[in-house]
């Protein structure tokens, strides 16, 4: 199954404080889509012994929020994105889980998954 995603996410150093806007996330797969409406948390950290991309202090973004699944409100998502530098061949979607408004898991990538095309790009604001 092919999964595509696009995002602009800001992070906070405190998981209790949601990051400043804008925070946009769109996930598409198998004719389905998730669109983030409300971010609950977004925290940036430096994962393991990896060097952060040039100009940043982090490699990993952990987040969660609520949004619409196929246009219906009440879905929730959690994710972990990494940026291990350019040209992006080691970038991973480490975790991506989407649950619909009825509590049914509709997408679950629990195992580390390398990006096939494109790369994540972490930037300091």
C-alpha positions as a LaTeX table, in Angstrom:
\begin{tabular}{lrrr}
\hline
Residue & $x$ (\AA) & $y$ (\AA) & $z$ (\AA) \\
\hline
Unk1 & 0.00 & 0.00 & 0.00 \\
Unk2 & 1.28 & 3.46 & $-0.87$ \\
Unk3 & 0.95 & 6.15 & 1.79 \\
Unk4 & 1.63 & 9.80 & 1.02 \\
Unk5 & 1.84 & 12.64 & 3.47 \\
Unk6 & 2.53 & 16.33 & 3.62 \\
Unk7 & 2.95 & 18.54 & 6.62 \\
Unk8 & 4.13 & 21.73 & 8.23 \\
Unk9 & 4.36 & 21.07 & 11.95 \\
Unk10 & 5.82 & 23.26 & 14.65 \\
Unk11 & 7.11 & 21.84 & 17.92 \\
Unk12 & 7.25 & 22.68 & 21.58 \\
Unk13 & 9.87 & 21.66 & 24.11 \\
Unk14 & 7.10 & 20.93 & 26.64 \\
Unk15 & 4.62 & 18.10 & 25.84 \\
Unk16 & 2.03 & 19.88 & 28.00 \\
Unk17 & 2.06 & 22.94 & 25.72 \\
Unk18 & 0.75 & 22.54 & 22.15 \\
Unk19 & 3.03 & 24.07 & 19.52 \\
Unk20 & 2.27 & 27.42 & 17.93 \\
Unk21 & 0.40 & 27.35 & 14.62 \\
Unk22 & 0.33 & 26.66 & 11.81 \\
Unk23 & 0.22 & 22.90 & 12.17 \\
Unk24 & $-0.93$ & 21.09 & 9.04 \\
Unk25 & $-0.85$ & 17.36 & 8.34 \\
Unk26 & $-2.46$ & 15.39 & 5.52 \\
Unk27 & $-2.13$ & 11.60 & 5.16 \\
Unk28 & $-3.49$ & 9.76 & 2.09 \\
Unk29 & $-3.65$ & 5.99 & 1.50 \\
Unk30 & $-5.82$ & 3.55 & $-0.43$ \\
Unk31 & $-8.47$ & 6.16 & $-1.26$ \\
Unk32 & $-8.60$ & 7.33 & 2.39 \\
Unk33 & $-7.40$ & 10.55 & 3.92 \\
Unk34 & $-6.74$ & 12.10 & 7.31 \\
Unk35 & $-6.60$ & 15.86 & 7.77 \\
Unk36 & $-5.34$ & 17.30 & 11.08 \\
Unk37 & $-7.59$ & 19.94 & 12.66 \\
Unk38 & $-6.33$ & 20.19 & 16.26 \\
Unk39 & $-2.85$ & 19.33 & 17.47 \\
Unk40 & $-2.59$ & 17.96 & 21.02 \\
Unk41 & 1.18 & 17.93 & 21.26 \\
Unk42 & 4.25 & 18.16 & 19.10 \\
Unk43 & 7.68 & 17.65 & 20.63 \\
Unk44 & 11.06 & 17.76 & 18.86 \\
Unk45 & 13.97 & 15.72 & 20.19 \\
Unk46 & 17.30 & 14.39 & 19.00 \\
Unk47 & 16.81 & 10.66 & 18.46 \\
Unk48 & 19.59 & 8.37 & 19.68 \\
Unk49 & 23.08 & 9.09 & 18.42 \\
Unk50 & 21.96 & 10.59 & 15.10 \\
Unk51 & 23.29 & 14.00 & 14.16 \\
Unk52 & 20.56 & 16.59 & 13.60 \\
Unk53 & 20.25 & 18.05 & 10.11 \\
Unk54 & 22.38 & 21.15 & 9.53 \\
Unk55 & 20.81 & 24.21 & 11.15 \\
Unk56 & 18.54 & 22.29 & 13.55 \\
Unk57 & 18.78 & 20.86 & 17.03 \\
Unk58 & 16.54 & 17.84 & 16.50 \\
Unk59 & 15.99 & 14.76 & 14.34 \\
Unk60 & 12.61 & 13.53 & 15.57 \\
Unk61 & 9.10 & 14.95 & 15.81 \\
Unk62 & 6.51 & 13.15 & 17.98 \\
Unk63 & 2.96 & 14.40 & 17.82 \\
Unk64 & $-0.74$ & 13.64 & 18.12 \\
Unk65 & $-3.97$ & 15.36 & 17.28 \\
Unk66 & $-7.58$ & 15.20 & 16.15 \\
Unk67 & $-8.94$ & 15.64 & 12.68 \\
Unk68 & $-11.16$ & 14.33 & 9.92 \\
Unk69 & $-11.00$ & 10.85 & 8.46 \\
Unk70 & $-12.56$ & 10.80 & 4.99 \\
Unk71 & $-14.31$ & 14.06 & 5.86 \\
Unk72 & $-15.81$ & 12.83 & 9.14 \\
Unk73 & $-14.72$ & 14.58 & 12.36 \\
Unk74 & $-13.53$ & 12.83 & 15.51 \\
Unk75 & $-10.56$ & 10.85 & 14.19 \\
Unk76 & $-7.23$ & 10.95 & 15.96 \\
Unk77 & $-3.68$ & 10.36 & 14.84 \\
Unk78 & $-0.27$ & 9.91 & 16.43 \\
Unk79 & 3.01 & 10.03 & 14.56 \\
Unk80 & 6.80 & 10.12 & 14.73 \\
Unk81 & 8.70 & 11.65 & 11.83 \\
Unk82 & 12.49 & 11.77 & 11.53 \\
Unk83 & 14.92 & 13.78 & 9.45 \\
Unk84 & 18.40 & 12.27 & 9.44 \\
Unk85 & 19.82 & 14.87 & 7.08 \\
Unk86 & 20.16 & 15.30 & 3.37 \\
Unk87 & 19.59 & 13.80 & 0.88 \\
Unk88 & 16.96 & 12.04 & 3.01 \\
Unk89 & 17.74 & 8.40 & 2.25 \\
Unk90 & 17.54 & 7.49 & 5.95 \\
Unk91 & 14.32 & 9.36 & 6.74 \\
Unk92 & 11.68 & 7.18 & 8.35 \\
Unk93 & 8.06 & 7.22 & 9.32 \\
Unk94 & 8.66 & 5.42 & 12.59 \\
Unk95 & 5.09 & 5.46 & 13.84 \\
Unk96 & 1.85 & 6.52 & 12.24 \\
Unk97 & $-1.49$ & 5.45 & 13.69 \\
Unk98 & $-4.91$ & 6.77 & 12.69 \\
Unk99 & $-8.09$ & 5.84 & 14.57 \\
Unk100 & $-11.56$ & 6.79 & 13.30 \\
Unk101 & $-14.31$ & 8.39 & 15.40 \\
Unk102 & $-15.63$ & 4.93 & 16.35 \\
Unk103 & $-12.28$ & 3.84 & 17.79 \\
Unk104 & $-11.39$ & 1.60 & 14.83 \\
Unk105 & $-7.71$ & 1.63 & 13.85 \\
Unk106 & $-7.74$ & 2.46 & 10.13 \\
Unk107 & $-3.99$ & 2.85 & 9.56 \\
Unk108 & $-1.16$ & 1.52 & 11.73 \\
Unk109 & 2.52 & 1.71 & 10.87 \\
Unk110 & 4.09 & 0.50 & 14.10 \\
Unk111 & 7.32 & $-0.70$ & 12.50 \\
Unk112 & 9.97 & 1.73 & 11.24 \\
Unk113 & 9.24 & 2.44 & 7.59 \\
Unk114 & 11.70 & 4.16 & 5.25 \\
Unk115 & 10.44 & 6.81 & 2.87 \\
Unk116 & 10.46 & 5.60 & $-0.73$ \\
Unk117 & 10.42 & 9.02 & $-2.40$ \\
Unk118 & 10.96 & 12.48 & $-0.96$ \\
Unk119 & 12.34 & 13.31 & 2.44 \\
Unk120 & 11.45 & 15.04 & 5.68 \\
Unk121 & 13.00 & 18.44 & 6.16 \\
Unk122 & 13.49 & 19.77 & 9.68 \\
Unk123 & 14.08 & 23.50 & 10.00 \\
Unk124 & 14.54 & 25.85 & 12.94 \\
Unk125 & 12.15 & 28.76 & 12.73 \\
\hline
\end{tabular}
